[in-house]
Amino acid sequence: MPIENYQSAVETIDAFLKMLTSMGGLRLKYRITAGAGAADPHKFESREIYVEIAGPDVGLVLEHNAELLRSLEHIAAKSLRLEPAEHDLISFDARGYKALRAQELRLAADTAAEQVRRTSEPYQFAPMNSRERRMLHLSLKNYEDLRSQSSGEGMRRYVVVYPKDWQPRTSSPAGTSRARTFGRG
């Protein structure tokens, strides 16, 4: 369900970020865009609200693979009472981190596709969050001879790329995986 009242949503996020910067002592600036202007030009996210963060402490927000950035985004989504399936409606970014990560994931998808085609074996990515898994699936959907699937649970959920008609071999011992892995180092 789309966000019904952009003004109210922007005010809620603004109040949250003002509290964070004043009480948390973070030197950050931000710009909140809602509605059509917030749309993702790459169409990886269904965002309706986009928050761009800058300032002297933006490096802290991006440390540890942008863990704080993702946390801020999650808290903002919760404060707007969005269901987990609607969290893509709000997106936070800083220094183009997400655009760069999307580009990395597209390249990783291309690399995985090439390897699956070459070896005819599945390719398993390292666990990642739901948005990044979605980006991989979207990047891989153009390969008609391949298919992708998420496996695992919770924080250990990951994407596997298969040849379209791949069937597991019955001769390999139970519990062994022939999938190759790719992830961040």
Backbone hydrogen bonds in HBPLUS format (Angstrom, degrees):
<---DONOR---> <-ACCEPTOR-->    atom                        ^
c    i                          cat <-CA-CA->   ^        H-A-AA   ^      H-
h    n   atom  resd res      DA  || num        DHA   H-A  angle D-A-AA Bond
n    s   type  num  typ     dist DA aas  dist angle  dist       angle   num
A0009-ALA N   A0005-ASN O   3.06 MM   4  6.29 161.8  2.09 151.9 157.6     1
A0010-VAL N   A0006-TYR O   2.79 MM   4  5.97 164.5  1.82 160.5 163.9     2
A0011-GLU N   A0007-GLN O   2.99 MM   4  6.19 159.6  2.03 148.0 153.7     3
A0012-THR N   A0008-SER O   2.98 MM   4  6.22 153.2  2.05 147.2 154.3     4
A0013-ILE N   A0009-ALA O   3.03 MM   4  6.30 164.0  2.05 152.9 156.5     5
A0014-ASP N   A0010-VAL O   2.81 MM   4  5.94 161.3  1.85 151.7 157.9     6
A0015-ALA N   A0011-GLU O   2.94 MM   4  6.08 160.5  1.98 145.8 150.5     7
A0016-PHE N   A0012-THR O   3.07 MM   4  6.29 157.1  2.13 144.9 151.1     8
A0017-LEU N   A0013-ILE O   2.91 MM   4  6.17 164.6  1.93 155.6 159.2     9
A0018-LYS N   A0014-ASP O   2.86 MM   4  6.02 155.1  1.92 151.2 158.5    10
A0019-MET N   A0015-ALA O   3.03 MM   4  6.17 159.5  2.07 145.4 150.6    11
A0020-LEU N   A0016-PHE O   2.97 MM   4  6.21 157.7  2.02 146.7 153.4    12
A0021-THR N   A0017-LEU O   2.94 MM   4  6.10 162.6  1.97 148.6 152.4    13
A0022-SER N   A0018-LYS O   2.93 MM   4  6.02 159.6  1.98 149.0 154.9    14
A0023-MET N   A0019-MET O   2.83 MM   4  5.63 156.5  1.88 147.2 154.1    15
A0024-GLY N   A0020-LEU O   2.81 MM   4  4.99 133.9  2.02 119.8 134.4    16
A0057-ASP N   A0027-ARG O   3.12 MM  30  5.31 166.4  2.14 152.0 147.7    17
A0029-LYS N   A0054-ALA O   2.75 MM  25  5.14 165.7  1.77 136.5 138.9    18
A0054-ALA N   A0029-LYS O   2.88 MM  25  5.14 162.2  1.91 144.6 146.1    19
A0031-ARG N   A0052-GLU O   2.91 MM  21  5.23 144.4  2.04 140.8 152.2    20
A0052-GLU N   A0031-ARG O   2.90 MM  21  5.23 163.6  1.93 153.3 155.5    21
A0033-THR N   A0050-TYR O   2.81 MM  17  5.14 163.8  1.83 153.8 159.4    22
A0050-TYR N   A0033-THR O   2.77 MM  17  5.14 163.7  1.80 155.2 160.9    23
A0035-GLY N   A0048-GLU O   2.85 MM  13  5.22 140.4  2.00 155.9 160.2    24
A0038-ALA N   A0035-GLY O   3.00 MM   3  5.60 159.8  2.04 119.3 125.8    25
A0039-ALA N   A0036-ALA O   3.21 MM   3  5.56 166.6  2.23 113.1 117.2    26
A0043-LYS N   A0040-ASP O   3.05 MM   3  5.09 153.5  2.13 105.2 113.5    27
A0048-GLU N   A0089-LEU O   2.63 MM  41  5.01 174.5  1.63 129.9 130.0    28
A0049-ILE N   A0089-LEU O   2.92 MM  40  6.31 145.9  2.04 157.3 167.0    29
A0091-SER N   A0049-ILE O   2.92 MM  42  6.33 149.5  2.01 151.9 161.8    30
A0051-VAL N   A0091-SER O   2.77 MM  40  6.15 163.1  1.80 159.7 164.1    31
A0093-ASP N   A0051-VAL O   2.85 MM  42  6.32 146.1  1.97 165.2 170.6    32
A0053-ILE N   A0093-ASP O   2.81 MM  40  6.12 167.1  1.83 162.2 166.6    33
A0058-VAL N   A0055-GLY O   3.13 MM   3  5.47 163.6  2.15 121.5 121.6    34
A0060-LEU N   A0057-ASP O   3.05 MM   3  5.54 134.9  2.26 110.6 121.0    35
A0061-VAL N   A0058-VAL O   3.03 MM   3  5.07 121.2  2.39  96.5 111.5    36
A0062-LEU N   A0058-VAL O   3.20 MM   4  6.54 135.0  2.41 143.3 155.2    37
A0062-LEU N   A0059-GLY O   3.16 MM   3  5.15 132.4  2.40  93.8 106.4    38
A0063-GLU N   A0060-LEU O   3.40 MM   3  5.27 153.4  2.48  95.4 102.8    39
A0069-LEU N   A0061-VAL O   3.24 MM   8  5.31 136.2  2.44 154.3 142.1    40
A0066-ALA N   A0062-LEU O   3.04 MM   4  3.87 149.9  2.14 113.7 111.9    41
A0067-GLU N   A0063-GLU O   3.35 MM   4  6.70 144.7  2.48 153.5 161.3    42
A0067-GLU N   A0064-HIS O   3.27 MM   3  5.67 134.1  2.50 106.2 116.5    43
A0070-ARG N   A0066-ALA O   2.99 MM   4  6.29 164.8  2.01 157.6 160.7    44
A0071-SER N   A0067-GLU O   2.92 MM   4  6.14 148.7  2.02 142.4 152.1    45
A0072-LEU N   A0068-LEU O   2.84 MM   4  6.08 160.3  1.88 155.5 159.4    46
A0073-GLU N   A0069-LEU O   3.06 MM   4  6.28 160.9  2.09 148.1 153.4    47
A0074-HIS N   A0070-ARG O   2.89 MM   4  6.10 153.2  1.96 144.1 151.6    48
A0075-ILE N   A0071-SER O   2.88 MM   4  6.14 164.5  1.90 155.0 158.5    49
A0076-ALA N   A0072-LEU O   2.92 MM   4  6.10 161.1  1.95 149.7 155.3    50
A0077-ALA N   A0073-GLU O   2.95 MM   4  6.19 156.4  2.01 146.3 152.8    51
A0078-LYS N   A0074-HIS O   2.92 MM   4  6.20 156.0  1.98 149.5 156.3    52
A0079-SER N   A0075-ILE O   2.79 MM   4  6.04 153.5  1.86 149.6 157.5    53
A0080-LEU N   A0076-ALA O   3.08 MM   4  6.32 134.8  2.29 140.7 151.8    54
A0082-LEU N   A0077-ALA O   3.03 MM   5  5.51 174.4  2.03 158.2 157.1    55
A0081-ARG N   A0078-LYS O   2.86 MM   3  4.79 154.2  1.93 103.5 110.7    56
A0086-GLU N   A0083-GLU O   2.73 MM   3  5.19 152.9  1.80 118.9 128.4    57
A0087-HIS N   A0084-PRO O   3.25 MM   3  5.35 168.8  2.27 108.5 111.8    58
A0089-LEU N   A0086-GLU O   2.88 MM   3  5.65 166.2  1.89 126.8 131.0    59
A0090-ILE N   A0087-HIS O   3.29 MM   3  5.99 171.3  2.30 118.0 120.5    60
A0097-TYR N   A0094-ALA O   2.91 MM   3  5.70 160.8  1.94 126.7 132.0    61
A0100-LEU N   A0096-GLY O   2.97 MM   4  6.19 162.0  2.00 159.1 164.3    62
A0101-ARG N   A0097-TYR O   2.82 MM   4  6.07 158.2  1.87 150.7 157.6    63
A0102-ALA N   A0098-LYS O   2.79 MM   4  5.97 154.3  1.85 147.3 154.3    64
A0103-GLN N   A0099-ALA O   3.01 MM   4  6.26 152.3  2.09 142.4 149.7    65
A0104-GLU N   A0100-LEU O   2.90 MM   4  6.23 156.0  1.95 149.6 156.4    66
A0105-LEU N   A0101-ARG O   2.88 MM   4  6.14 156.5  1.93 149.6 155.8    67
A0106-ARG N   A0102-ALA O   2.92 MM   4  6.19 150.8  2.01 145.6 153.5    68
A0107-LEU N   A0103-GLN O   3.00 MM   4  6.28 160.5  2.04 150.5 155.4    69
A0108-ALA N   A0104-GLU O   2.83 MM   4  6.06 153.7  1.90 147.0 155.3    70
A0109-ALA N   A0105-LEU O   2.82 MM   4  5.99 152.0  1.90 144.2 151.6    71
A0110-ASP N   A0106-ARG O   2.96 MM   4  6.25 155.5  2.02 145.9 152.3    72
A0111-THR N   A0107-LEU O   2.90 MM   4  6.15 156.2  1.96 147.9 154.5    73
A0112-ALA N   A0108-ALA O   2.86 MM   4  6.06 160.8  1.90 149.1 154.5    74
A0113-ALA N   A0109-ALA O   2.85 MM   4  6.03 161.8  1.88 149.5 154.8    75
A0114-GLU N   A0110-ASP O   2.96 MM   4  6.15 160.0  2.00 146.6 151.8    76
A0115-GLN N   A0111-THR O   3.00 MM   4  6.24 158.6  2.04 148.3 154.0    77
A0116-VAL N   A0112-ALA O   2.85 MM   4  6.08 161.5  1.88 157.3 162.2    78
A0117-ARG N   A0113-ALA O   2.94 MM   4  6.10 161.2  1.98 150.0 155.4    79
A0118-ARG N   A0114-GLU O   2.95 MM   4  6.12 152.4  2.03 143.2 151.2    80
A0119-THR N   A0115-GLN O   2.86 MM   4  5.96 163.0  1.89 153.6 157.4    81
A0120-SER N   A0116-VAL O   2.70 MM   4  5.04 141.5  1.84 138.9 147.4    82
A0180-ARG N   A0122-PRO O   3.19 MM  58  6.58 153.6  2.26 128.2 131.1    83
A0123-TYR N   A0161-VAL O   2.88 MM  38  5.08 150.5  1.97 142.1 151.6    84
A0161-VAL N   A0123-TYR O   2.80 MM  38  5.08 161.1  1.84 146.4 152.1    85
A0124-GLN N   A0180-ARG O   2.11 MM  56  5.14 149.3  1.19 156.5 170.1    86
A0182-PHE N   A0124-GLN O   2.81 MM  58  6.37 117.7  2.21 133.6 146.9    87
A0125-PHE N   A0159-VAL O   2.85 MM  34  5.44 176.6  1.85 174.0 175.2    88
A0126-ALA N   A0182-PHE O   2.47 MM  56  5.62 136.4  1.65 165.8 159.9    89
A0128-MET N   A0157-ARG O   3.10 MM  29  6.48 151.1  2.19 168.3 169.1    90
A0133-ARG N   A0129-ASN O   2.99 MM   4  6.29 158.2  2.04 154.9 162.0    91
A0134-ARG N   A0130-SER O   2.91 MM   4  6.07 157.1  1.96 145.5 151.8    92
A0135-MET N   A0131-ARG O   2.97 MM   4  6.28 153.0  2.05 144.3 151.4    93
A0136-LEU N   A0132-GLU O   3.02 MM   4  6.34 154.9  2.09 147.4 153.4    94
A0137-HIS N   A0133-ARG O   2.93 MM   4  6.27 166.6  1.95 156.0 159.1    95
A0138-LEU N   A0134-ARG O   2.88 MM   4  6.12 161.6  1.91 154.4 159.4    96
A0139-SER N   A0135-MET O   2.91 MM   4  6.09 153.1  1.98 145.3 152.9    97
A0140-LEU N   A0136-LEU O   2.88 MM   4  6.08 146.4  1.99 151.9 161.6    98
A0141-LYS N   A0137-HIS O   3.02 MM   4  6.07 124.0  2.34 142.5 155.5    99
A0143-TYR N   A0140-LEU O   3.08 MM   3  5.66 166.2  2.10 119.9 124.3   100
A0146-LEU N   A0143-TYR O   3.16 MM   3  5.51 165.9  2.18 115.0 117.7   101
A0164-LYS N   A0145-ASP O   2.83 MM  19  5.17 160.3  1.87 134.9 128.9   102
A0147-ARG N   A0162-TYR O   2.91 MM  15  5.32 153.4  1.98 148.7 153.2   103
A0162-TYR N   A0147-ARG O   2.77 MM  15  5.32 172.3  1.78 166.7 169.4   104
A0149-GLN N   A0160-VAL O   2.93 MM  11  5.40 148.6  2.03 149.7 159.7   105
A0160-VAL N   A0149-GLN O   2.81 MM  11  5.40 157.4  1.86 154.4 161.8   106
A0151-SER N   A0158-TYR O   2.78 MM   7  5.46 155.3  1.84 153.8 161.8   107
A0158-TYR N   A0151-SER O   2.84 MM   7  5.46 156.2  1.89 152.1 160.1   108
A0156-ARG N   A0153-GLU O   2.98 MM   3  5.43 147.1  2.09 139.9 138.9   109
A0157-ARG N   A0154-GLY O   3.25 MM   3  5.66 150.8  2.34 120.1 118.7   110
A0166-TRP N   A0163-PRO O   2.99 MM   3  5.10 164.3  2.02 124.0 122.2   111
A0176-THR N   A0173-PRO O   3.28 MM   3  6.02 162.7  2.32 138.2 138.7   112
